[in-house]
């Protein structure tokens, strides 16, 4: 029996990169006997599309309209049937494989043979790809993980794009941040971790939420969205920021950051919660960048930048 060599940089063209971005954000693999399914879920809570016109009355309609083009692109790439399934509060892109095809095997390889978005990591080879391919990966990730909204503005009213990494995946946020900043030169303004020191006050619960990677709208312009309604809302937010005046943002460098004098957090009883990874469990954090460094962030260090993909721990 011959074994196909793993995919190389030539295999990772923009189409594959876009699909990989979708998978990293909200994808999963499902195997039942001889049937293999690739699923990408697009959840929605609010029915109304804020500020988008001509796209239908609700988010479900807007998502389905956007998925038509994406389905065609994925179907041509994988050479298999791709369907769009409607569920309550989510729409799913579903590709079915009746054979163990090269496309299926390559995607499993790129996702480390893992099955679910809560455990996927960014493949090392992505950092060596050309800029166009890296942008396509980030656009796929944004299409599946972000929903531009005026409510994501900072305290001064400047709008931001928020990329969400679902709770339980502690490695991917740092890796996505590395791709944005080192690969694409896009500043990340803040990372809101699902940790009791960051998402709960006075010992409260409800902290186990998604990680939110925040990027100012003007900095996200090189990426944007393929979903028409998302791009339309994003463009409005971008114009409001531009109207308020251009603002230059530096790349985030956690190594150089200091906790403000008034930034000390209270101890929280859930700091030892078993839902936290070993690197964080039992530790207290006063700022988001302390968590980033603890989870392997290499921003501000000398090359090579791929150090974060090793098993070496970092304080």
C-alpha positions in Angstrom: 0.0 0.0 0.0 1.4 3.4 -0.9 1.0 6.5 1.3 0.5 9.9 -0.1 3.0 12.5 1.1 1.6 15.2 3.4 0.5 18.4 1.7 3.1 21.0 1.1 3.1 24.8 0.5 2.2 24.3 -3.2 -1.0 22.5 -2.1 -2.0 25.4 0.2 -3.5 27.6 -2.4 -6.0 30.4 -1.6 -9.1 28.1 -1.9 -7.7 25.5 0.5 -6.6 28.2 2.9 -10.1 29.8 2.9 -11.7 26.4 3.7 -9.1 25.8 6.4 -10.0 29.2 8.0 -13.6 28.2 8.1 -12.7 24.9 9.7 -10.5 26.4 12.3 -13.3 28.8 13.4 -16.4 26.5 13.4 -15.6 23.2 11.7 -15.7 19.6 12.6 -15.3 16.1 11.1 -17.9 13.5 11.6 -17.4 9.8 10.7 -20.2 7.2 10.8 -19.2 3.8 9.2 -18.3 4.6 5.6 -19.8 8.1 5.6 -17.6 11.1 6.3 -19.0 14.5 6.9 -17.3 17.9 7.1 -19.4 20.5 8.9 -19.0 24.2 9.3 -21.6 25.9 11.4 -22.6 29.6 11.2 -24.6 30.4 14.4 -26.8 33.5 14.9 -28.7 34.8 17.8 -30.1 38.2 16.8 -32.5 37.9 13.9 -32.0 41.4 12.5 -29.0 42.4 10.4 -27.7 45.7 11.8 -27.3 48.4 9.1 -27.4 46.0 6.1 -29.8 46.7 3.2 -31.1 44.6 0.4 -30.1 41.3 2.0 -33.4 40.0 3.1 -35.2 40.5 6.4 -33.1 38.4 8.8 -29.7 37.0 9.5 -30.6 33.5 8.5 -31.5 34.7 5.0 -28.3 36.8 4.8 -26.2 33.8 5.8 -27.8 31.5 3.3 -27.4 34.0 0.5 -23.7 34.4 1.4 -23.2 30.6 1.7 -24.4 30.0 -1.9 -21.1 31.3 -3.3 -19.1 29.7 -0.6 -20.8 26.3 -1.2 -19.9 26.5 -4.9 -16.3 27.3 -4.1 -16.0 24.4 -1.6 -17.8 22.0 -3.8 -15.5 22.6 -6.7 -12.5 22.3 -4.5 -13.5 19.0 -2.8 -15.3 17.5 -5.8 -18.1 16.2 -3.6 -21.7 17.2 -2.7 -22.0 20.2 -0.4 -25.4 21.1 1.2 -26.7 23.9 3.3 -28.7 22.8 6.3 -31.0 25.1 8.3 -31.4 24.7 12.1 -32.7 26.8 14.9 -30.2 29.7 15.4 -27.6 28.3 13.0 -27.0 27.4 9.4 -24.6 24.6 8.5 -22.4 23.9 5.5 -22.2 20.1 5.1 -19.9 18.2 2.7 -20.4 14.4 2.4 -17.6 12.0 1.4 -18.5 8.4 0.7 -14.8 7.5 0.1 -11.6 8.4 1.9 -10.6 10.9 -0.8 -7.4 12.9 -1.1 -9.3 16.1 -0.2 -10.6 14.5 3.0 -7.2 13.1 4.0 -5.5 16.5 3.3 -7.9 18.4 5.5 -7.5 15.8 8.3 -3.8 16.2 8.0 -3.9 20.0 8.1 -6.1 19.9 11.2 -3.7 17.4 13.0 -6.2 14.5 12.8 -8.4 16.3 15.3 -12.1 16.4 14.9 -13.5 19.7 16.4 -12.9 23.4 16.3 -12.4 23.4 20.1 -9.1 21.5 19.5 -7.9 22.6 16.1 -4.6 24.5 15.9 -3.0 26.7 13.1 -0.6 24.5 11.1 3.0 25.6 11.2 3.3 25.9 7.4 0.8 28.8 7.4 3.4 31.2 8.6 5.5 30.4 5.5 2.7 31.0 3.0 2.5 34.0 0.7 0.5 37.0 1.9 -2.5 36.4 -0.5 -2.9 32.8 0.9 -2.6 34.0 4.5 -5.3 36.7 3.9 -7.6 34.0 2.4 -7.2 31.9 5.5 -8.0 34.8 7.8 -11.0 35.8 5.6 -12.3 32.3 6.0 -11.8 32.5 9.8 -13.5 35.8 9.9 -16.5 34.7 7.8 -17.1 31.9 10.3 -16.1 33.6 13.6 -17.0 37.2 13.3 -20.2 39.2 13.0 -19.4 43.0 12.7 -21.6 44.9 15.1 -21.7 48.5 16.4 -21.8 47.2 19.9 -18.1 46.1 19.7 -16.9 49.7 19.8 -14.3 50.7 22.5 -15.1 53.2 25.3 -14.3 56.1 22.9 -16.7 54.9 20.3 -14.1 53.6 17.8 -15.4 50.4 16.1 -13.6 47.1 16.3 -13.9 43.7 14.5 -14.1 40.8 16.9 -12.8 37.3 16.0 -14.2 34.6 18.3 -12.4 31.4 19.3 -14.8 29.1 21.1 -14.2 28.3 24.7 -11.9 25.3 25.4 -9.4 26.1 22.6 -6.6 27.8 24.4 -3.9 27.5 21.7 -5.6 28.9 18.7 -6.1 32.5 19.9 -2.4 33.1 20.3 -1.7 31.4 17.0 -4.3 33.5 15.1 -2.8 36.6 16.8 0.6 35.7 15.6 -0.6 35.2 12.0 -2.4 38.6 12.1 0.6 40.6 13.5 3.7 38.8 12.3 2.2 37.4 9.0 0.0 40.2 7.9 1.2 43.2 10.0 -2.4 43.7 11.4 -2.3 45.1 15.0 -4.4 43.3 17.6 -5.7 45.8 20.1 -6.9 43.4 22.9 -7.7 39.8 23.6 -10.6 39.1 26.0 -10.0 35.6 27.4 -12.7 33.3 28.9 -11.0 33.3 32.3 -12.5 34.2 35.7 -10.0 37.1 36.1 -11.1 38.6 32.8 -14.8 37.8 32.5 -16.2 37.7 36.0 -16.4 40.3 38.8 -16.8 39.8 42.6 -16.5 36.0 42.4 -19.3 35.7 39.9 -19.9 32.9 37.4 -20.4 33.1 33.6 -16.8 33.6 32.7 -16.4 30.4 30.6 -17.0 32.1 27.3 -15.4 32.4 23.9 -12.1 34.2 23.5 -12.6 37.5 21.7 -9.7 38.9 19.6 -10.3 42.6 19.0 -9.0 44.5 16.0 -9.8 48.1 15.1 -11.9 48.3 11.9 -9.3 50.3 9.9 -6.6 47.8 10.7 -8.8 44.9 9.5 -9.2 46.4 6.0 -6.7 44.1 4.3 -8.9 41.1 5.2 -12.6 42.0 5.3 -15.3 39.5 4.6 -16.8 37.5 1.7 -20.2 37.4 3.3 -22.0 40.4 1.7 -24.0 41.5 4.7 -20.9 41.3 7.0 -18.8 43.3 4.6 -21.6 45.9 4.2 -21.9 46.3 8.0 -18.1 46.3 8.4 -17.7 49.0 5.7 -20.1 51.3 7.6 -18.2 50.8 10.8 -14.9 51.5 9.0 -16.2 54.7 7.5 -17.3 55.9 10.9 -13.8 55.3 12.3 -12.3 57.1 9.3 -14.7 60.0 9.7 -13.6 60.3 13.3 -10.0 60.6 12.2 -7.3 58.2 11.3 -5.5 56.5 14.2 -2.2 54.6 13.9 -2.1 51.5 16.1 1.1 49.7 17.1 1.4 46.0 17.0 0.7 44.4 20.4 3.8 43.5 22.3 2.8 41.7 25.6 6.5 41.4 26.5 6.7 45.2 26.9 3.3 45.7 28.6 3.0 46.5 32.3 -0.1 46.1 34.5 -1.5 49.6 35.4 -1.3 50.6 39.0 -5.1 50.3 39.3 -5.3 47.2 37.2 -5.0 44.6 40.0 -7.7 42.0 39.9 -9.4 40.4 42.9 -8.8 36.7 43.5 -11.6 34.5 42.0 -12.7 31.1 43.5 -12.7 29.6 40.0 -9.0 30.2 39.3 -8.5 26.5 39.9 -11.4 25.4 37.8 -10.7 22.2 35.9 -11.9 23.8 32.6 -8.8 25.9 32.6 -5.7 24.4 30.9 -2.7 23.3 33.1 -0.7 26.4 32.1 -3.4 28.6 33.7 -5.1 26.5 36.4 -4.3 27.9 39.9 -2.7 31.1 38.6 -3.9 34.6 39.0 -3.8 37.2 36.2 -4.3 40.9 36.3 -4.2 41.6 32.5 -5.0 39.8 29.3 -1.4 39.9 28.1 -0.2 37.9 31.1 -2.5 35.1 29.9 -1.1 35.5 26.3 2.5 35.1 27.5 1.6 32.2 29.7 0.0 30.4 26.8 3.1 30.8 24.6 2.8 34.3 23.0 6.1 35.2 21.3 5.3 38.7 20.2 8.3 41.0 20.9 10.8 38.2 21.0 13.6 37.7 18.5 13.0 35.3 15.6 12.2 32.5 15.0 8.6 33.4 15.5 7.4 29.7 15.3 8.7 29.0 18.8 5.0 29.0 20.0 4.3 25.8 18.1 6.7 23.8 20.3 5.8 22.1 23.6 8.0 24.4 25.6 6.2 26.4 28.3 6.5 30.1 28.6 6.0 32.5 31.5 
